Amino acid sequence: MAAKRNRSHRTALVLLCLFLGRSWEAEAGQIRYSVPEELEKGSFVGNISKDLGLEPRKLAERGVRIVSRGRTQLFALNPRSGSLVTADRIDREELCAQSARCLVNFNILVEDRVKLFGIEIEVTDINDNAPKFPTENVDVKINENVAPGMRFPLLEAVDPDVGVNSLQSYQLSSNKHFSLAVQSHANGVKYPELVLEHALDREEEAVHHLVLTALDGGDPLLSGTVLISVTVFDTNDNAPVFTLPEYRVSVLENLPVGTQLLTVTATDRDEGANGEVTYSFRKSSDTQLLKFQLNKNTGEIKLSENLDYEETDFYELEIQAEDGGAYLAMAKVLITVEDVNDNSPEVTITSLFSPLMEDSPMGTVIALLNVHDPDSGQNGQVTCSISENLPFKLEKSIDGYYRLLTHRTLDREQVSSYNITVTATDGGNPPLLTETHFTLQVADINDNPPTFSHSSYFTYILENNPRGASIFSVTALDPDSKENAQVIYSLAEDTFQGAPLSSYISINSDTGVLYALRSFDYEQFRNLQIQVIATDSGDPPLSSNVSLSIFVLDQNDNAPEILYPTLPTDGSTGVELAPRSAEPGYLVTKVVAVDRDSGQNAWLSYRLLKASEPGLFAVGLHTGEVRTRGPCWTETRSSRAWWWRCRTTASPSLGHRHAHRGRADSIPDVLADLGNQDPRGPRRFDLTLYLVVAVAAVSCVSSPLSSWLAGAQAEALDASRLLQASGGGLVGVPASHVWRGRGRAFCQTYSHEVSPDADSRRVTLIFPQPNYRHRADTLISQESCEKKDPLSLLDDSKFPVEDTLLVPVSSSFTLLLRIMIEDLHTEVSVNLCTLLLATC
């Protein structure tokens, strides 16, 4: 019934506190509430959304939450109503013991603004605890000869409540020998004393039974009782006496177990067993007494467990001395525990904003840290620091909080993450420190374009490459990360030779490998200039470009072309005229060839493939000049045939074959050969017409030739000397034709210029007009005709040439000869030219 009544009283007190209202105040960021203890879980404490100036629905959006330091959460936020409620039932006595005021402090963090609000809640007491004695029975021993007025200390009751709800008074059951006196300790705690009012008579009553009641001041009033048994002993008229009423000692918290703290001493003037004093703790059930050990015979107090200043910094012990006659004396031992620097600072990361954009402005909050040291005084004063090399700084906030801010601009390409070490150091001696490590990731923005390793590139590729062949590979690097570093390659829009550049070259957008889309021809173009663009995938994208020069290398893919002498179109072999009396080293003809390739691939060499008389002719390896090796003609054959090949010196070499025939210069041989021509050939000529023209021409020139011959010889000698004085011959004469006969010689000298066109197969041959120096006749000495290029003959083709006089030739005859020789493909024209020369 009593327990039920106490519970109903407690509920009534709680309701009364709720009706009386709750108070709060906000001063300089501090919000205060008061709430009674023993409220149900979820009970209303205060309207925190209103006090913070926020709508209830915005508490979660703004990241409003409770932050506290290592303590069980007693309160919680109701996100729907925006109110502060109890997280569990609160017992004030368990939370704050006997403290006059019970205050609970914590902080509320508005995370989006990184702002803290201090909350202080006072837990008020209700009368939920009745006074209670340490034991249910107390034995008091009194000698019968004790005089009235003697006082006997009794155990006081304990009421955990405070104020009017705490212990207020004691009552003693009615009797005729004892009364009750109430005393107060220095700390205000009341304790009872049993006062002897009338002398005792052991023979009349040996044991007295009393009831002591302790009362509090609550409403309703609660009480506790203890049964006192008073045993009357025989005479012992002296009680023990302590040397000091209070013993004080200060000890360090790090003393080892077993250390002697102090010794209490009490004396008794009686003798024998009545004078023997023993010591004991009065409150043997107090858990604090487990830390100390009392020697009952000597009064020495030793440490039995480790002390902890942060747990308890003060101990109050009551020691009683009892003699053999049951007399008691009491003394207090006050033990003060002094703090030593035995606790390192504690660092808690309340909030960490990682990753952080690299373009965050200076002063951006990175983390919110809480620092606490359970030590006291200088040992509990903590300073925080970070490395000076980091682009951050610590800024002290309220209630042991620090904010970590950016101090300099960040660059993810230089440092992508920071390993931050926060060092918390206390003020002890020696100081203790705590290092807290965490990593801050720096988020990338697209602030770097792709870059190539070189400012420009060049590469080579052989012509006639297969389509799709890999040409080159370019690589651009972007120091950004993820999509900002993904590089896409492309080619700049351009045209080349009237076609889009993309029809020549393509590029792999992922790897940067370039491919040829067609087969390149060195003879069409020799280099190609392109621009390669590297673009990242950021937003917005950044790009850079680089120039690439592609040089096409020549291959020996073109065979030489014979420009002179040309083959007749009727399929017959070409014919060259040479006098039957030609001596070794005589220049029969010169083969002129070109090659569209370049470099070594265009270097040409000549050689005879086949000849009817292999030993009669030799061809210059590099000049293409066909010369005689020995006497060319016999009486039986007036013509010789040979085949030559012109080829390049490159590997593999390409060549061109050409068939030709050399003929004697006598008119009977020519006529015989002309008579042997097939009348069914593709081209037939009127031989009579040519013969009439030839006879007419000879008649025209024969009469002046006789009168002029004598003076011509003298002038020829002068002209020969003049030519020898000017260098022994005409400069730039690459080829000559000389006909010899019976001590006279006819020398025709010509020069040509070969101009190959790289864009086509056309070759231009330029024959300059002859320079007539004497009577419109060409006077060239035999020496100039016979002067050879060092590479024009083989080594074994150098033969002596005897000096002969020049025979002048009429200009009209020369013109006729040039007209007929224009068509070298006509064999009859060649034969007639030979006839005219022989006639002259």
C-alpha positions, 0 to 999 in steps of 0.5 A: 500500500505504501509503494502504491501511495508513493507512486500516486504521489509521484504522478501527482507531482509530475502533473503539478509541474506540467500545469505550472509550465516550463520556462526557457530563455535564450541569451547570447545563443543559450536556450534554457528549459526546465523539466521535472524528473521521472517524465514518460519517454517522449514528454514535451520539454520545449518548442525548439523550432520556435525558439530557433526561428524555424518551421518544424518541417524545415528541421530535417531539411536544415540538418538540425540535430543534437550533438553531445559529448560521450553521454547517453542522449536524454532528449530528442527532437520530434521532427513533426512537431518541432519540439524537444522531448525526453528520450527516456525516463530521467532520474534526477538522483541518478543523474546529479546525486545530491547537487542543489541544481541538476543541469543537463547541457548539450548543443543543437547544430544547424548543419546547413549554416554550421551554427551551434546553439547551447541548450541547458535543461534543469531537471527539477526534483520531485519527492520520489524517494523516502528517507532510508537508514543504512541498516534495519537494526542498530545496536547501542551498548551503554554502561549502566553507570553512565550519567544522564545527559550522555549522548550516543550518535546514531546512523543518519538516514539518507534521502536522495531528494533535494530541497524540501523533498530531502530529509527534514527531521527525526522522531523517536518512539516514546520511552522513559529513559531516552530522548532524541537530539538532532545535529547537523554536519558542516555540509548541512546533513542532519544526524540523530543522537540518542540522549540518556535522560534517566539513569539505567539499571541493568538489573531492572531492564538489560535491553531497551527497544526503540524505533527511530523514524526519519521524515522528509518535507515533501507532499505527501510526507515520506518516512523511513524507520530503524529499530534501535536495540540498547544493551546495558553493560556493566560499568565503563566510565571512559569513552575513546577520544580521537586526537582530531575531530577531522583528519584531512589529506590530499592525495594524487589520483595516480597513487598505486594500490596499497599506499598508506594515506594516513593513520587515525588515533583514538585513546581510552583512559580505561584500563584492560579490555575497557581501554582497548580501542578498535577502529571501523568504518561507520558506513560499511555499505558505502561503495566508496569505502571499497577504495580504502582499507582500515586497519582495525587495530592500528587505524591505518588507512590504505588505498585498496583501489585506484583513484580517478579524479575524473570520477570522484575528487573528494571522499568523506569517511567516518571512522568510529573507535570502540573500546572494550566497554562499548564506548564509541567515539567518531571522527571524520577523514576528508580525502581530497584527490588531486588531478594529474595529467593522465588523460589525453585530449579527446577529439570528435569529428562532428561533421566532415564535408568531403569531397570538397570542390577544388574551386571552393572559396577561401573560408569554406568550412571543411569539418566541425571538431569537438575537443575535450579533456576530462582533466581539470585546471591547466591539465584540461586546457586544450589547444588544437593545431594542424600542419602549416603546410596544409591550405587549411586553418582551425578556428575556435568556436564555442564550448570546445568546438573548432571549425576547419576552414580553407585558407588557400585555393585548392588544386586537385591536379596538384593534390587530389586528397589531403591526409589531415592530422589534427593535434590536440595538446593539453596544458599538463606537464608533461603535456599529453596530445592526441592525433586525429587523422582523416582524409579530405578528398578534393573534387575535380572541376574541368579546369585543364585542357588536354595537352600534347607532349610535343608542340608538333609532330611529324611522321613518314609513310611509304607511298602505295600504303594499303588502305586502313594502314596505321600511320601514327599515334598521338596522345594527349593527357588531361590532368583532370579526373573522370569524365573531365580527363576523358580525351576525344580525338578528332581532325580539324576540318580542311580540304586537300587537293580539292577533297575533304581531308577526312577522305585521306586520313581518319583518327580513332577518337578514343586511342588517337591512332591515325589511319590512311583512308587511301593509298598515297602516291608520292608522285601526286603529293609529298606531304600532308599537313593536318591539325589533330584536336584533343577535346575532354568530356567536361562541361564545358569541354576544353580542347587543344590542337597540335599540327602533324606533318605526314611525309610520303616517302618514295618507292621504286614504283615507276619504270624508266621511260625512253624519250630518245630514240623513240620506237617507230609506230609501225612496230619496226625497230629504230635505225641509227646511221653510222659511217662504215669507217667509224673507228672505236669510240665512235658515238652512234647514238645517245639513249635519253630516259627519265624516271618519275620517281625521285632520289635513288629510285630515279638514278638510271643505269644503261646496259646492252641486253643483246646485240647481233655482234656483242663485241662491237658496241658499248653503252655508257652505264650512266650516260646512255651513250652507245659507242663502237668498240672496234671496226663496225662494218664488214663487207658482208653486213651493212647493219647491226642490231642491238637491244638495250635496257634502261633501269633504275639503281634502286632495289627492286630495279625497274627497267625498259627494253629498247631495240635498235639497228645501226646501218652503214653509210654507203649508197649501194647498201642503203639502196639494197636495204631500201629494196629489201623493204616489204612493199606490204608494210604499213607505210610506203613511200615513193622512192623515185620522188626522193631520188629526184629531190636528192639529185636536184639538191646535189646539183645545186650545191656541187658548182659552188662547192668546188670554188669554195673548197679551197678557201674553206680549208684555210678557214677551217684551220682558223676556226679549229684554232679558235675553238681550241682556244675557247676550251676545246669544244662547245659547252653543254653538248651532251651528244654528237653524231659524226660520219667519217669517210676517206679522210673527211668528216661531217660532224653534226652536233646537237644539244637537248634539254629533258624536262619531265613533268611530274604531273603527267607522262609528257616529256619535253625535249628542247633542241636549240637552233644551231649557231652558224659562225661562218657562212651559215655553216657549222664549223666544229672541230673534230676534237670538240666532236670527239670530246667525251664525258668521263662517264660516256664510255666504258674504260676500254673504249678510249681510242685515238682519233686522228685529225681530219679537215672539216668539209663545209656543208651548205645551209640549204643542204643542212635545212633539207637534212633537218626536215627529213630527219624530223620523222626518225620513225620513217626508215626511208627518210633515214636512208635518203639522209644517208644517201645525201651525206654520201653524195656530199 
